[in-house]
Amino acid sequence: MSRIGKLPVQIPSGVTITVDTDAITVVGPKGQLVVPHLSDVTVAVSEGNAVVTRKDDQRIAKAQHGLQRALLNNAVEGVAKAFEKKLEVSGVGFRVEGGGKEITMALGFSHPVKYTARDGVSLEVNKMEITVSGIDKQLVGQTAAEIRSLKKPEPYKGKGIKYADEVILRKAGKTGK
């Protein structure tokens, strides 16, 4: 039995789940998300909980059991309180400006770097910190990863864009004779 799959998804007040044959719709105060309904599992909603069960003990059903529960839990969490990731920009001469859907960054290149976020994701700039927020966990993580990839942190001085909770392993530089 899947350890993750057997846990019930608790549904907070204000969130409703509608189960169809091919999709599960989750509606909450922050918005609406549609999760695909996988073929080898069933979802039952009752008394403030959603329970995912698998139809048989085949390998694909076991794999989909935990996946369906995780996708459903992320959707419920997203429409209830949203997700956010924080990025820190560090380096001499590095700047970040803008907010909303588009930010402009000076990252040590000969030109300013512009990044436009997809629908469903908002960007907020506070000095040298970028906050990526939205209701879709996958989209928030993907957007944060794309922004980080514009200038990855380097190991000698730590310059670049890093996640707020990321630890950069520093290397020793050259030693002179």
N, C-alpha and C positions, 0 to 999 in steps of 0.2 A: 504494500500500500504506500502510495506517495505521501511523504510527511507533509509537504506543502499542500498537496491536493485535498487531503482529508480535512484540513482546517476550514471552518465556515467563514465566509466573507461577511463581516458585520456591516449592515447598511445604516448609516447615520440618518437622523431625521432630516427631511427635505430632499432626500435622494430616492428616486424610483428606478426600478430595473424592469425592463420589458424583454422577455425572451421570445424570439422567433426561431424558425428552423435554421436560418442561415446567419443571423446576426443577433447580438444582444445590445439593446440601447440603454444607456445609463444617463439619466437626466438629474441635474442638481443645481444648486444656486449659482455655481460658476459657469455652467454651460452644459453641453451635451456631447457625449462620445458614443461611438458605435464600435463594438468589439466583435470580431468574427466568432461565430458559434462553431466550434470544431466538431467533426463528424462522430467521433467515438466517445464523446462524453455528453452527459445531460446536466442541465442547470435547473435547480428547483429553488424558488424564492418563497420563503414563509417566515413570518414572525420576526422581521428585522434581520434575517440572515439569508444568505444565498449559499447553497450547498452544491458542490460539483461532484458528480459520481461518474464512474466510467462504466461502459456497457459490458465489457468483458476484460479478460486478463491478457490480451495480446500486447505485444511490445509497443505498437503505435498508440494504443489506448492508454497505456501506462505513461507514455511520454506526453500525451495531450492532457492528461489529468492535471498535472502540476502546472502546465503552461496555461490552460484555460483559467484556473483559479488565480494565477498571478496576473494575467491580463485583466481579469474582472476586478481584482482587488485594486490594481493601479488605476483603472477607470473610475471606480468608486471614490478612491482617495483624491484623484484629480478634480472631479466635479465638486467635491465637498470643500477642499481647501487649496487646491492648485500645487504645482511643483515649482521649485526654483533652484537654480545653480548659480553660484557666485564665481567669477573669474577675477584674478588680480593681474594688473599690468605693471611690470616693474622694469625700469631701465632709464638711463639718462637721456632726456629728450623725447621720451615716449609720452604721448598724450592720447586721451580718448574724449570725444565730444559727441553730442547727440542724445538720442533716446527714442523711445516709442518703437518704430519699425526699422530705423536706420541709424547706424553709428559710423563715425569717421575716426580713424586712428592714424597717428603718426608712430610708426614702428621701426624707424631707422632706415627705411627704404628711401629712394629718391622721390617717391610720390606718396600721397596720402592713400590709405587703404579704406575703402568703403565696404560696409557689410549691411545687407538688407535681410531682415528676418522674414521667415515664411509666415503665412496666416496662422493664427493660433498661438503665436509666441510674441512676447513683448520684451524689449530691452530697456534697461534703466542704467544710467551712468551716474556714479557718485565718485568724483575725483578720479582715482585710478582703479576703480572697481566696477565691473560690469555684472549686472544681475539679469539672468535669463529666466523668465517665468512664463508659465502656461499650464493648461490642464492636461495635456498629453505628455506623459513621462518620456516616451521615446523621442518625441519632437523636441522637447526641452534639452535632453541629453545630446541629441544630434546637433542642434544649433550651438550648444556650448562647445562641443568637440570641433565643429567647423571654425568657430572663432579662435579657439586655442591653436588650431593648425596653421593659422596665419603667421604666427611667430612663436614656435615652441620654446619653452625655457631651455637655456643652454647650461651645461653643468659647471662652467668655470666661474661666471659672475652671477648666474641665476636670472639673467635678463630674459624677458619674453612674457608670454601670457600663460598663467597657470591657474588651476583650480584653487579655490580658497583653502581647501583642506589637503592639498597635494604637498608632499615633501620632496624637494629637489635635492638629490644626492650631489653634493659638491665635490669637484675634483681639485687636487692641488695643481697649481700652474707650474711653469718651468722654474727651475732653481738655477740661479746664476752662479758662475764659478768665482 
